[in-house]
Amino acid sequence: EKMTDEALYSLKSLRAAQPSPEAKKLALNAAMVAFDAAQASKPKARTAKSWFSNWKLGAGLGVPAATAVAALVLFPLGSQMVATNNSVDGVPPTDVRVAANVIVDGDKHWPLVVRGLDFYHTEVSHIAPNGKLVRSPLPIDAEIEDIVDGRMIAKLITPLGAIPAGALVDYDVSVLLAGKRAPIAPVFVPAASQSVETVAGGASVVWVKLLDDVSGKLLALRLGADGKWAQMPVPLAANATVHLDAVDGTAPLAFATVEGLLLPPTLYAVTPYTPPLLVQQLPARFDAATMEVEQRFATSKDGTRVPYFLVRKKGSTGPVPALVHAYGGFRNAQTPTYLVEQPYRAGPVALFWVEAGNAYVLANIRGGSEYGPAWHKAGLREKRQNVFDDLHAVAEDLVATGVSAKGRIAISGRSNGGLLVGVAMEQRPDLYGAVVMGSPLTDMQRYSHLLAGASWMGEYGDPDVPADWAFISAYSPYQNLKPGVKYPAPYIYTSTKDDRVHPGHARKFAAKLAEYGDPFFYSEALEGGHAAGADRIEDAQRAALIFAYLTRQLPN
């Protein structure tokens, strides 16, 4: 009843008219437009739509806050469209999202319903040919990756029997849909230094991009006649980042990009059996011959070895100003990418900083996925202090090794990384001389009531639960800012139209600094959403502001 008359007419005419493919496309587009129009009057939320193979539109709705309710609707596109709308029943208001997904496996389509119980737990069900939902046998914290030759591929976050966390597993979907037990078997078990990052299925091939001590690697896996998966490493550059860009569904072919802090992005065509074929390398944007990259390890407060990448001019000696970028959350690994890229890391600021004779550091602190699920879990909820201790350890290591000195170290982070550096400047104002806070969370007592914050309680905890607030309150930047303390003057930036982290976080933190008479720099872009920049021009402007701020606060 929420669709326009024109859309309804087009959809109801499909079956009777025996339409051409072009007419079907028009009707499907009308359904998509109509669905979007219907949602315009509802509270803002994340949504997703998938086309089913039998001309159905699956529409999944996420939730922006605990007051909204997730919903899933299947629209059969035919004469009975309105009468047969199906909402998936039993979706409680505490779910953070629900989605209808379709995984393409050769010429087959496998539809799924995915309920997001929280940020890290999902209940996955296959949609059988008769329309019934069949629960997946996977644990609710497993990550669905792909389906290859009818076998569901997933990554374990917690151990399953003898199969360790971080391993890839599979099961036969057809067996499950036939009403039988589908055993879960191992596909790939990473070493202690490894972490599976990206998985994509091709023609009887599972492509796996993984990290090994934060260096990117690529594997091709194929199921043998003995029921075991054979591993075929793809020889690519060492100490670099690998991006699995595209996979051919009809042939054992994939495209991968390799880049490093000093290596421009290079695209390769890869197969399981032949050497990689160079397709194109982007031109160098700077003279890398004058610079060097090292991977080092700091020791955190609890003895954990924390890796970081250090970029300096060759022959650099003596303490120089250092810029340390980190994130530390949401299983988001920080891998070494070309210095002029990554506007989230302020783009070319890292290059300008090194060219000026300073040091740039990319820190791989806990909370990310650099070493698999355990690395992330070590920074979750009540263990958040490990993340902050790791950052302090990297900075202390720069001092101990003579790279930099106390008060001459800048720290940078965006979003969750903005929270990280906000906490760090309060815990160690003696150690840091500059702080770049991008789109930060600062008021952790209110975060779950602002925009998408409710969906992150699996990461931080629920501040409305006293036991959770007890550990959140120990570090929440807004609540822990104290008068009379000499903090480094931070540069805070956000966007008025940030629809993920509310700009109120940045505004309130700046206002409290002003109330206490503490210096700070503040910039709020109108457009750009969570990226805080609508285009490359705004990214460049922000990079210029950050570089000017750093050179002002930490002159070399």
Helices and strands as residue ranges (DSSP letters): H 5-17, H 21-39, E 47-52, E 56-61, E 72-76, E 86-87, E 97-105, E 108-118, E 121-127, E 133-135, E 143-148, E 151-155, E 168-172, H 173-177, E 185-188, E 194-201, E 206-212, E 215-223, E 229-234, E 241-247, E 254-259, E 266-270, E 277-281, G 288-290, E 291-299, E 305-313, E 322-325, G 343-345, H 349-355, E 359-363, H 373-377, G 381-383, H 385-400, E 409-414, H 416-427, E 432-438, G 447-449, G 451-456, H 457-460, H 466-472, H 477-480, E 490-495, H 504-515, E 521-525, G 529-531, H 536-553
